[in-house]
Amino acid sequence: MITAEQNDRLTRVGPGTPGGAVLRHYWQPIALADEVAGERPIRPVRALGQNFVLFRDEAGNLGLLDRDCPHRNADLAFGRLEDGGLRCPFHGWLFDTKGTCLDTPAEPEGSTLCQRIRQKSYPVVERSGVIFAWLGDMEPAPFPAFDCFAAPDTHTFAFKGLIECNWLQALEVGIDPAHASFLHRFFEDGDEAEAYGKQFRATSDGSDLPMTYVLREFPRPRIEVENTDHGLRVYALREINEKTTHVRVTNSFFPTAFVIPMSAEMTITQWHMPVDDENCYWVAIFTSFAGPVDRAQMRAQRLDSYSLPDYLPKKNATNDYGFDPHEQAHSTYTGMGEDINVHDQWAVESQGRIQDRTREHLASTDKAIAANRRLLLRAMAAIEEGRRPPLMQGEATGALTGPSTIDCMAPAETWEAHWKQAVARRRGAAPWAPPALAAE
């Protein structure tokens, strides 16, 4: 049973909180590269309860600064890109991407004030269409050689969407394999030719059964969880018959992400980036192991559900998530359309802005959720004892590959070997040569 104090530790993300201290030891996906493109590449960013301004200077360099100008705290998100940096419109103070003050033009000739001023800046890295920031004070950890980072740009696509609740309850949907048989149930399987870019609509590796059928007809998976160097590996095993087992292998990417299969050819690596205690963005990189990603189609599909520039969901609590009782009776389990992001959004937002875990009753299918909470609490304890938290830390992190994720049909007696062979076959056929997997 989670206590109110433990729930508070797990969910609070601001400066000085135990949870916030953990999250500042890991890279955070603060924006899409698309958000700092175009005529004015400046974007206000709120992450971990703090306000920043992200910009790309005239030379194309990325910078992330505290959002309030150090002169009199005006909003730098309204700044001007000129003269090698970002200039505050209030008095013209100019800062480069590292926070160095380049100019204080209203000061008298010969003033040395500028030399004594510095705006706090943060390391940023652009990977696969996503801009990651290191918001802690310690040396940034290396990026792992995960597939979503190793694949060429032609074989990845990035998108995001706002969820109006705490990041942890949003993440916990992704490491809960049992919910898909209900929350994402479709009463008809649909045409596989129209499955591109849609989760749970295609067939699994080695099967002609669509995932919608497997999830609908076999709703009692056996869940197994194991610890890994990147977090957790989660197995959902559905017995099709005495000889065949459907195997779904997913991963947590500690502390805020998971890696799951989307289809036989594509995977999803998805973070839940805390905006503050009560809001988060899901940020996903879709990675193809076959042909190049059809970005135009993937983007159009998602813009049906999200509005720019803030990636706000068009279906939300104000319009009951598009709920249609006739649809619920005849075509989908939720009655909220076919976009599974909407289903997940309803599920986690309906728990409240911050879920009160003192009122929940975890079941046998919640093994991964319980294991992940223990990892978070141990990470907090490590920091409080003066140690770096476990997982995704140190030089060895840069050598991590994969992580392996797949949906496949397997012989019941040899499912453990079979899913690894299926992963190896897919990776071996990929046109961009994914990094070799470590022994698993």
Buried (B, 14 or more C-beta within 10 A) or exposed (E): EBEEEBBBBBBBBBEEBBBBBBBBBBBBBBBBBBBBEEEEBBBBBBBBBBBBBBBBBEEEBBBBBBBBBBBEEBBBBEBBBEBBBBBBEBBBBBBBBBBBBBBBEEBEEEEEEBEEBEBEBBBBBBBBBBBBBBBBEEEBBBBBBBBBBBBEEEBBBBBBBBBBBBBBBBBBBBBBBBBBBBBBBBEEBBEEEEBBBBBBBBBBBBBEBBBBBBBBEBEEBEBBBEEBBBBBBBBBBBBBEEEBBBBBBBBBBBBBBBBBBBBBBBBBBBBBBBBBBBBBBBBBBBBBBBEBBBBEEBBEBBEEBBEEEEBEBBBBEEEEBBBBEEBBEEBBBBBBBBBBBBBBBBBBBEBEBBBEBEEBEEEEBBBBBEBBBEBBBEBBEBBEEEEEBBBBBEEEBEEBBBBBBBBBBBEBEEBEEBBBEBBBEBBEEBEBEBBEBEEB
